């Protein structure tokens, strides 16, 4: 795509991009790049890791599968292979993404971590600074900036009293691979979302003794209802029924199939599962077997944590548990505020201020993809809009300027 000249002579260089810079080579960034490629628009994809979809390749557990059917997770204009199961495995999804990149000839600039991105009002262009592991710095100058680092760029570690004094193993879920190394151990899983539930199940399957912290209310839904994906059923009903009614129907089905989850310590929120997802971004748990382990007592449900001490946790109800290891299933957050010097489009939490479906486009050529809190289907929808929007302007500029600006340019940074 871009043949850069030999740059070993300089520790810092400046590169003109005659098209957008896409920050992030996950599914969202790849989807935008594919749309641009199809329309002949040049671009550069910057990725801080050494591979595409680094979250999936390096920070997910072995037993992970897509929680939604594959038709809701495929990227634009490239369906999953027919032989893939309805819920592809982690390995299959990574293979799919690698095939996607090859199919559209997307070649990210790996090992380039964006340090800052700022709109230069004087020249009307974005200045994106990166640094590589060997210390070399590059500044990319472009007309459009696509933020595709997503909702899960950085893991969240809670500040709990005594955690540093615990003394045993403490890992975030991003570093957890399998329950094999936890056989016979008493493990505290902090968090009761899809990851916390699935890791608790995995620990049980490897003969560990997990206790799962449930501090707040949580919606647990069956993954399938009468042989149909719960998500697919919900999407179908939303075409004809209001959201509040679909929520009520889902909860009735959940009670019929799963029973009363509150008697096991899983209190439901007062707000319905779809409304909660839309308003607060909290995803309901789709049960794939953890609830059975909770019912049998193989997974112990415990309330919030008061403090840790050496080899022990004290809960808010005064109970104390001896534990060997802690797994923090405490989620992720956007890292956009750490590098993007912009406050009008993005809020302090790293998400666009404008809610879905209008949070994909800002001012001055700024775009966001993968921040809809609606999974891969939401990211794909925004990726199509972004690639089409950029392509329209780019093609109009070509007609007017007759490619006045070269495709790429090299210069020495002045700062």
N, C-alpha and C positions, 0 to 999 in steps of 0.2 A: 504493500500500500504506500509506504513512504520509504524512500531510500536515503537515509541520513548519511551525510558525509562523515569521514573519519573525525571523531571528536575527542580522541585521546589527548590531543594537544591542550585541551582546555578542561579545567575542573568544573566550569560552569558554562552553559550554552543557552542559547535562546532559539526557539523553533516556532516558526509561523505555521499555523494549521489552517488550511483553506477549507474550513468546515468546523464541526463541533469537536470539543474535547469531552469525552465520556469518562467520568470518574467511577470506576468499579466494573469488574468483569464477571459479575454474578449473572443470574438469569435476566435481571432487569436491564443491565448494560448491554448484554448480548442481544436482547430483543430489539433495543433501539438501534444498535449497530447493524443488525440484519435488515431492518427497514430502510436505513440509509443506504446500505450497500445495494439493495434492489433498485434504488432510485438514482444510483450513480453519484451519491454525495460522499466526498472524502471525509474521514474522521480519524481520530486517535482515541484508543481506549487505554486508560491508565489503570494499572492494578498494582496494589502494594505487595501482594503475595506473588508466588512464583507459578501460579496456575489459575485457571478460571474457576469460578464457584468455590473459592477457598473455604467458605463457611461449610459447605457440604463435604468437601474433600478432607478438611483437616479438623473441623470442630463439631462433628456429629458422631453419635454412637453407632455401633455396628448393626444393631437390629432395626435401625430406623427405616421406615417406609413412608411414602407419601400418605398423608392422612386423608386426602381427598382423591376421588377417582381420577385417573390419568387425563381424561378429557378436559378437566378443569385446571390442569397444571401444565399443559403443553404450551410452548411458545408460538408466536405467530408464524403461520405458513410452513410449519414443520411438525406434523403429528408424531406421537410416539409410535414405535414399531407395533404392528398388529400382534406380535407374539408376546409383548409385554403384558404382565398381569394387570388387573384393574388398579391395584395399588403397588406401583413399582418400588423396588428396593432402593436403598441409598446408592448401591453400585450401579444399578440400571439407570437411575436418574443422572448420575455423573456421566455415564457413557452417552446418554442422550444429549446432555449439554455439550460434551466434546464433539459429538457428531454435528450438532447444530453449528458450532463455531467453524468446523471444517467445511460444512455445506455452504455457508455464507462467506467463507474465507476471511474470518475475523481473527486478527493477530494482535492481541493486546501488547502493550509495552509493560512487561512484568517487572517486579521489584522496583517500582517507582511509586513511592509513597507521597501523596499530595500533602505538602506542608501548609500551603495557603492558596486561596483563590480569591481574587479581588477584581472588581470591575473598575477599569481605568476610565474615568469620566472624560479626561482630556482627549483620548484617542477613540473612545467608544468601543473598547475591546476588553476581553477578559485576560487576566494575567494569572496563570496557574503554575505555581512553583512546586517542583518535586525533588526528592532526594532518594538516592539508591543506597543499598547497604554498604557500598564502598565509599560513600560520602560524596559522590559526584552529584551536582545539582543541575537541573534543567528548568527553564521557564518556557512554558507554552503560551503562545498568544493566539487568541481565537475570537471569533464573533459570537459563538454560542457555547454555553457550558451546560452539560447534562449531568446532574447529580444522581448517580445510580448506586450509591453506597448502601442504601437500604435501611430497614428498620433494625437490623441485628448486627451492626458493625462492631460493637464493643460489648463484651459481657459485663454484667452488673454483679458486683460483690457487695452485699449489705454490710453496714457497719454495726456489728452486734458486739455487745460488751463481752470481753473475754475470749473472743475468737482466736486471737494471737497466742493466748495462753493454753489453748486446748491441747496441743502437743501431738495429737494424732494427725492422720492424713486429712487434708482439706482440699477438695478439688471443685472447680466449677464444672457444670455439665458439658461445657465445650471441650473439656479434657477427658471426659469419661468415654470409654470405648465399650467395655463389657463388664458384666458382673463376675467374670471368671476369677479375678484377683481378690474378690470380696467373700469368697466361700467361708461360711462359718462366722463371719464378722457381723457385729451390730452396727448398722449404718443408718445415720440420720439423713434423710432426703429433705432438703429445705425448699419447699415449693410444690404446688399441687396442680400445675398446669399439665399440658400434654406431655412435656418432657419429664416432669416429676413423676407422673403416673406411670409412664412407660419405663422409666429407669427403676422404679419400685418393682414393677412386674419382672423386669430383667434380673434384678437382684434376687427375687424369689426363685426364679428359674435356675439360678446358680447357687441355691442353698445358702444365701445370705439371709440376715434377719433385719429387714428394713423397717424404720419408723418414718412416716411422712408428715411433715409439718403442714397443717392446714390452718393458716392464720385468718383468712377471710373466706367469704362465701364463694362457691364455685358451681357452675353448671356442668353436669356430667350428662352427656347424651350418648345413646348407642351409635356406633359408627354406621350401622345399617338398620333400616326399619322395613320389615317384611321383604327382605332381600334387596332393597333399594338403598343406595347411599342416602344418609340423612341430609347431607348437604344438597344433593341433587333434588331430593324431594322438597326441601325448603325453597330452592330456587324456582322449582316448578310452581309451588303454591303462591310464591310472591308475584307471579304473573297475573294472578286472579284475586288474591286476597290481601288485605292490609297487613302490615308487618306485625302489629300487636296480635292479630288473630292467628297468624302463622306461628308466632311464639307460643301461644296457648296450645295449639295443636301439637307442636313438638314436645311440649312439657307433658301433655297427656300421654303421648306415645312413650316418652321416657319413663313415666311412672308405670305404665303397663309392662314395659320390657325390663326395666332395671329395678323397679320397686321404689320404695321411699329411701332415698340416699341419705336423708338427714339423720336417720337413726344410726348411721355408721360414722357420723361426724362430718358429713359433707353437706353443709347447709347451702341451700340455693339462694342466689340473690333475688331481691324483690323485682328487679328489672329482667325482662325476658332475654334469652341467649342472643338473639339476633340484634335486638335493640342495644344490648350491652356491647356487642362487638362493634356496631356502627358508631356508637357515641363515645365509648371509652377504649376501643381497640382490644378488649379482653376476649380472647378466643375460648369458646366452650371446649371442654374436654370431650373428645370422641373416644369412648371406651373400647379397648381392644383386649380386655382380659384383666385389667388391674382391679376392677370392682369385685370380681370373684375372689381375688386374693384378700381384699379388704374384708369382705363378708366372712371369710374363713379365719380371719385373724392373722394370716401370714404377713400382711402389711398392717402395721399398727398406725392408727391415726392419732396424732398428738396436736395440741393447740400451739399457739405462738411461743417463741423463745424469749426468756427473760435474760439469761446470760449463759456463757460457757465458762467452764473451768477445766482443769486438767483431766481429760478423759471423761468428761461429764457435761450434760446440758441440763439447765434448770428451766422449766417451762413456766408460763405465766400463771398456771394454776397451782404452782408450788411443787409439782412433781419433779423428781430428778431421775435422769436416765443415764446409765453408763453406756458409752458408745465408743466404737473403735475408729470410725471414719465419718466424715461429713461430705455430702455431695450437694453443692449449691445449684439447684434448678431455679435460679432467681432471675433468669431472663437476660435480655440484651437491650441495648439502646442505640439510637442513632449517634454517629460521631460528627455529624455535619457542623455543629457549633464550634468544634475545635479547629477547623481549617477553612471554612467558608466565611469570608468577611462580608456578611450581608445580613440585614435584620428585617427587611421589609417583607420578604417572601417567606423565609423560614422563621419559625418561632424558636424560643430558647431550648425547647426539648428536641430540636432537630427535625421537626416535621413541618410541612407546609402549613401556613396559617389558614389557608382556604380549604375547606373540607372537600372530600370526594363528592362529585366527580370533576371538580374544577381546580384541584391542587397540583396540576401537572405543569402549569406554565406561569412563570413570573415575568418580570420586566427585563429589558436589556439583554434578551437572548438567554435567560436562565430557565432551566427546566428541571423537573424532579420526577423520577420514576422509581417505583418500588416502595412508596410511602403511603399506600392507600389503606393499609391494614385489612386488605381483602385478598391476600395471598397472591399466587402467581397469575390468576385470572385478572385481578385488578392491575397488576404490573404490566401484563401483556396489552391490556386495553390502553393504558397510558402510553406505552412504548409506540404503539401504532400512531396515536395522535401526535406524539413528539416528532417521530421521523417524517410524517407527512407535513407537519408545520414547518420544520426546518427545510425540507426539500423544496417546498413551494417558494420560500424566500431565496434559497440558494439558486434555484433555477431562474427566478426573476432577476437576481443580481447578475447572473451570467449573461442574460440577454442584454441587460443595460450596460454592463461594464466590459463585455467581450473578454472576460477573463483577464481583467486589467492587473490583478494581483497574482503573482506566481503561485504555483501549487504549494511549494515549500521554500523557505528562506532561512539562511543561517546568519546569526549576528552575535556579537559579544554583549552580554548583559552589562548594563551600566551601573548596577547597584548590587 
